[in-house]
Amino acid sequence: MNPETVKVLIVDDHMLMRSMVENYCVGLGITQIKECSGGQQALTLARSQDYDLILMDWGMPDMPGVEVLKKLRADKRFDKTAIVMVTAESEDSRLLEALEAGATSYLVKPFTQEEFEKKVRNTLEWLVKQRA
């Protein structure tokens, strides 16, 4: 999958985290990026435009990321959309909850650019297989 064609939605209530994730995406050659700060806005954006990859925080004031994940996975349109939880929630029970809800992968904050890039590359490989 060519990074220049990948459409990414970054969902996090902290502007600095959105900015850092966006910079890491750009470092991978991903340039089609949209950001939002809350779960409800993420649902609206995801339903109005096709995204290949959604990078979503767990803890947001209006709607937890895991709830957004569940709502998206309940809709067949998002079966071939990669959704990665990018969160400080590091307990095994949270990881299991996210994976059971349909998360493609999980990245625990804080993380390095190298860890982020590896996770995104692996997720894009998964996406190619899902869409083949």
Contacts in CASP RR format, 6 or more apart in sequence:
PFRMAT RR
TARGET T0000
AUTHOR 0000-0000-0000
METHOD contacts of the structure
MODEL  1
MNPETVKVLIVDDHMLMRSMVENYCVGLGITQIKECSGGQQALTLARSQD
YDLILMDWGMPDMPGVEVLKKLRADKRFDKTAIVMVTAESEDSRLLEALE
AGATSYLVKPFTQEEFEKKVRNTLEWLVKQRA
1 52 0 8 1.000
1 124 0 8 1.000
1 125 0 8 1.000
1 127 0 8 1.000
1 128 0 8 1.000
3 28 0 8 1.000
3 29 0 8 1.000
3 30 0 8 1.000
3 31 0 8 1.000
3 124 0 8 1.000
4 29 0 8 1.000
4 30 0 8 1.000
4 31 0 8 1.000
4 32 0 8 1.000
5 32 0 8 1.000
6 30 0 8 1.000
6 32 0 8 1.000
6 52 0 8 1.000
6 53 0 8 1.000
6 124 0 8 1.000
7 32 0 8 1.000
7 34 0 8 1.000
7 49 0 8 1.000
7 50 0 8 1.000
7 51 0 8 1.000
7 52 0 8 1.000
7 53 0 8 1.000
8 25 0 8 1.000
8 30 0 8 1.000
8 32 0 8 1.000
8 33 0 8 1.000
8 34 0 8 1.000
8 51 0 8 1.000
8 52 0 8 1.000
8 53 0 8 1.000
8 54 0 8 1.000
8 55 0 8 1.000
9 33 0 8 1.000
9 34 0 8 1.000
9 35 0 8 1.000
9 36 0 8 1.000
9 42 0 8 1.000
9 45 0 8 1.000
9 46 0 8 1.000
9 51 0 8 1.000
9 53 0 8 1.000
9 54 0 8 1.000
9 55 0 8 1.000
9 56 0 8 1.000
10 18 0 8 1.000
10 21 0 8 1.000
10 22 0 8 1.000
10 25 0 8 1.000
10 33 0 8 1.000
10 34 0 8 1.000
10 35 0 8 1.000
10 36 0 8 1.000
10 55 0 8 1.000
11 35 0 8 1.000
11 36 0 8 1.000
11 37 0 8 1.000
11 38 0 8 1.000
11 39 0 8 1.000
11 41 0 8 1.000
11 42 0 8 1.000
11 54 0 8 1.000
11 55 0 8 1.000
11 56 0 8 1.000
11 57 0 8 1.000
11 60 0 8 1.000
11 65 0 8 1.000
11 68 0 8 1.000
12 18 0 8 1.000
12 21 0 8 1.000
12 35 0 8 1.000
12 37 0 8 1.000
12 55 0 8 1.000
12 56 0 8 1.000
12 57 0 8 1.000
12 60 0 8 1.000
12 86 0 8 1.000
13 37 0 8 1.000
13 38 0 8 1.000
13 57 0 8 1.000
13 59 0 8 1.000
13 60 0 8 1.000
13 61 0 8 1.000
14 57 0 8 1.000
15 37 0 8 1.000
17 57 0 8 1.000
17 86 0 8 1.000
17 109 0 8 1.000
18 35 0 8 1.000
18 37 0 8 1.000
21 55 0 8 1.000
21 86 0 8 1.000
21 116 0 8 1.000
22 33 0 8 1.000
22 35 0 8 1.000
24 113 0 8 1.000
24 116 0 8 1.000
24 117 0 8 1.000
24 120 0 8 1.000
25 33 0 8 1.000
25 55 0 8 1.000
25 120 0 8 1.000
26 33 0 8 1.000
27 117 0 8 1.000
28 117 0 8 1.000
28 120 0 8 1.000
28 121 0 8 1.000
30 120 0 8 1.000
34 45 0 8 1.000
34 49 0 8 1.000
34 51 0 8 1.000
36 42 0 8 1.000
36 45 0 8 1.000
37 60 0 8 1.000
38 60 0 8 1.000
38 61 0 8 1.000
38 62 0 8 1.000
38 63 0 8 1.000
39 56 0 8 1.000
39 60 0 8 1.000
39 62 0 8 1.000
39 63 0 8 1.000
39 64 0 8 1.000
39 65 0 8 1.000
39 67 0 8 1.000
39 68 0 8 1.000
40 62 0 8 1.000
40 63 0 8 1.000
42 54 0 8 1.000
42 56 0 8 1.000
42 65 0 8 1.000
42 68 0 8 1.000
43 63 0 8 1.000
43 68 0 8 1.000
43 71 0 8 1.000
43 72 0 8 1.000
45 51 0 8 1.000
46 54 0 8 1.000
46 72 0 8 1.000
46 78 0 8 1.000
46 81 0 8 1.000
47 75 0 8 1.000
47 77 0 8 1.000
50 81 0 8 1.000
51 81 0 8 1.000
52 81 0 8 1.000
52 82 0 8 1.000
52 124 0 8 1.000
52 127 0 8 1.000
53 81 0 8 1.000
53 82 0 8 1.000
53 83 0 8 1.000
53 84 0 8 1.000
53 120 0 8 1.000
53 123 0 8 1.000
53 124 0 8 1.000
53 127 0 8 1.000
54 72 0 8 1.000
54 81 0 8 1.000
54 82 0 8 1.000
54 83 0 8 1.000
54 84 0 8 1.000
55 84 0 8 1.000
55 86 0 8 1.000
56 65 0 8 1.000
56 68 0 8 1.000
56 69 0 8 1.000
56 83 0 8 1.000
56 84 0 8 1.000
56 85 0 8 1.000
56 86 0 8 1.000
57 65 0 8 1.000
57 85 0 8 1.000
57 86 0 8 1.000
57 87 0 8 1.000
58 64 0 8 1.000
58 65 0 8 1.000
58 66 0 8 1.000
58 85 0 8 1.000
58 87 0 8 1.000
58 88 0 8 1.000
58 89 0 8 1.000
58 94 0 8 1.000
58 98 0 8 1.000
59 65 0 8 1.000
59 87 0 8 1.000
59 89 0 8 1.000
65 85 0 8 1.000
66 85 0 8 1.000
66 97 0 8 1.000
66 98 0 8 1.000
66 101 0 8 1.000
69 83 0 8 1.000
69 85 0 8 1.000
69 98 0 8 1.000
69 101 0 8 1.000
69 102 0 8 1.000
69 103 0 8 1.000
70 101 0 8 1.000
70 102 0 8 1.000
72 78 0 8 1.000
72 81 0 8 1.000
72 83 0 8 1.000
73 83 0 8 1.000
73 101 0 8 1.000
73 102 0 8 1.000
79 130 0 8 1.000
80 127 0 8 1.000
80 130 0 8 1.000
80 131 0 8 1.000
82 104 0 8 1.000
82 105 0 8 1.000
82 123 0 8 1.000
82 124 0 8 1.000
82 126 0 8 1.000
82 127 0 8 1.000
82 130 0 8 1.000
83 102 0 8 1.000
83 103 0 8 1.000
83 104 0 8 1.000
84 103 0 8 1.000
84 104 0 8 1.000
84 105 0 8 1.000
84 106 0 8 1.000
84 107 0 8 1.000
84 119 0 8 1.000
84 120 0 8 1.000
84 123 0 8 1.000
85 98 0 8 1.000
85 103 0 8 1.000
85 105 0 8 1.000
85 106 0 8 1.000
85 107 0 8 1.000
86 107 0 8 1.000
86 109 0 8 1.000
86 111 0 8 1.000
87 94 0 8 1.000
87 106 0 8 1.000
87 107 0 8 1.000
87 108 0 8 1.000
87 109 0 8 1.000
88 108 0 8 1.000
88 109 0 8 1.000
88 110 0 8 1.000
89 95 0 8 1.000
89 98 0 8 1.000
89 108 0 8 1.000
90 108 0 8 1.000
95 106 0 8 1.000
98 106 0 8 1.000
99 106 0 8 1.000
104 123 0 8 1.000
104 126 0 8 1.000
105 119 0 8 1.000
105 122 0 8 1.000
105 123 0 8 1.000
105 126 0 8 1.000
107 115 0 8 1.000
107 116 0 8 1.000
107 119 0 8 1.000
111 119 0 8 1.000
END
